[in-house]
Amino acid sequence: VTRTILTASGTYFINVTALAATDYSFVVTQEAAGFESEPNDDVADAGAFDTNGQAAGATDPAGEADLFEFTGTAGVPVVFHCLADESSSPNGFFEHDDFGSDMEPVIEVLDATTAVLASSDATLGTAVGTHRGFASTSLVFVPPADGTYYVQVTEANAAGGATYFY
């Protein structure tokens, strides 16, 4: 399985080669997500998820935080998957990794005062979930009350740049 996150619109090509004559097939799927709009680094400027409940972005420049607003219902779990990490699978299942990003994501849910209510860190090896069968850094949050919350995406090592996308 090969996958990547395309960070720009345009025409892309797939090149299939083999070391020996072989039968093969390939399937191309796309899952679009609305790209973040800056500034979205604090609750006052938090971005929104697209109509599919998705968002994409990059921690660029280094150390940047991206915030997205969402409405929670008391007791109803909200699941976040961050597809980015090139090494998020535990126990050596690296064939399920590599979304083409250098990012080691940290996902945090904040309230309006920016208090952290839940967090998940790709570098700890305990934040692994799956999204459509692929490893992801994931977080399940159960809102304590109805209201507005924020999910914050940062890079675990405060790194960033054009190759630190999610």
Secondary structure, 3 states (H helix, E strand, C coil): CCCCCCCCCCCCCCCCCCCCCCCCCCCCCCCCCCECCCCCCCHHHCEECCCCCCCECECCCCCCCEEEEEEECCCCCEEEEECCCCCCCCCCCHHHCCCCCCCCEEEEEECCCCCEEEEEEHHHCCCEEEECCEEEEEEEECCCCCEEEEEEEEECCCCCCCCCEC
